[in-house]
Amino acid sequence: MVWLSDDERFAAIEENLKIINNDIAEAAITSGRNPDDVNLMAVTKTVESKFINKAIDCGIRLIGENKVQEFLLKAPELKLDSCKAHLIGHLQSNKVRKIVGMVDTIQSVDTVEIAKEIGKRSVMQGISTKILLEVNAGNEYSKFGFTADEVFEKACEIAEIDGVCVNGLMCVAPICEKEAELRAVFSDMRRLFIDIGDKKIDNTNMNVLSMGMSGDYESAILEGANLVRIGSAIFGARIYR
Ligand SMILES: *Cc1c(COP(=O)(O)O)cnc(C)c1O
């Protein structure tokens, strides 16, 4: 990868966000929706705080981090007064205590047990934590997420837990060779989202359908995503240390 100066990276972030916002608006309109109905999350794993703050300066109002520790380290440096944060990576139960109260939503709830732990820690803090249920949308490489068959039943079970509120679904789509396969994955997710919403489970608001990343966000929006999680298309390829 070409080594860029900070100023070049700031400029690239600004430019990338313009392009992505345009693409999102176009896909939203094509799918018969208002561009404002689709929320853009900047995924900030491995990204230094100064670049995240640049994205916030450019209008980003939602960021997503994968790891509790990384988020807690960066959080004091981030302009979080004007931007919400979600946890989007797999959460281990021994980290729940540290993250509850620090993020607006935990998107990556993939077992009833982790939801119980989030609920317990939230009640201790006197709060309720918004969560999304992660669905394993045919992704054989990912071991995380509820299967499509079980997610309704699990949503009912989780709805009974004090201190959490189910706010929608999230998925990471598998890598598909054909666009039609990818669209089918997103379309199945949307049907699940609508079906569960129609059942009107108590203490559950099916508001958020979080799907679509740098490589597939337009397809996700065309199939009904209202939150897309975009990292490398904003910040450039990630460098893992
Ligand atoms: C890394 C990550 C993203 C963003 O991936 P890009 O391909 O860089 O846009 C989105 N969602 C989750 C859960 C991730 O881990």
The ligand as an SDF file (V2000), in Angstrom:
LIG
                    3D

 15 15  0  0  0  0  0  0  0  0999 V2000
  -14.8990   -4.8200    9.9170 C   0  0  0  0  0  0  0  0  0  0  0  0
  -16.3790   -4.9040    9.9680 C   0  0  0  0  0  0  0  0  0  0  0  0
  -17.1790   -4.1110    9.1150 C   0  0  0  0  0  0  0  0  0  0  0  0
  -16.6440   -3.1910    8.0570 C   0  0  0  0  0  0  0  0  0  0  0  0
  -15.9090   -3.8820    7.0950 O   0  0  0  0  0  0  0  0  0  0  0  0
  -15.3910   -3.1790    5.7450 P   0  0  0  0  0  0  0  0  0  0  0  0
  -15.3720   -4.2600    4.7660 O   0  0  0  0  0  0  0  0  0  0  0  0
  -14.0570   -2.6150    6.0700 O   0  0  0  0  0  0  0  0  0  0  0  0
  -16.3760   -2.1070    5.4260 O   0  0  0  0  0  0  0  0  0  0  0  0
  -18.5560   -4.2120    9.2710 C   0  0  0  0  0  0  0  0  0  0  0  0
  -19.1230   -5.0330   10.1770 N   0  0  0  0  0  0  0  0  0  0  0  0
  -18.3860   -5.7950   11.0120 C   0  0  0  0  0  0  0  0  0  0  0  0
  -19.0820   -6.6790   11.9860 C   0  0  0  0  0  0  0  0  0  0  0  0
  -17.0020   -5.7660   10.9190 C   0  0  0  0  0  0  0  0  0  0  0  0
  -16.2720   -6.5480   11.7220 O   0  0  0  0  0  0  0  0  0  0  0  0
  1  2  1  0
  2  3  1  0
  2 14  2  0
  3  4  1  0
  3 10  2  0
  4  5  1  0
  5  6  1  0
  6  7  2  0
  6  8  1  0
  6  9  1  0
 10 11  1  0
 11 12  2  0
 12 13  1  0
 12 14  1  0
 14 15  1  0
M  END
$$$$
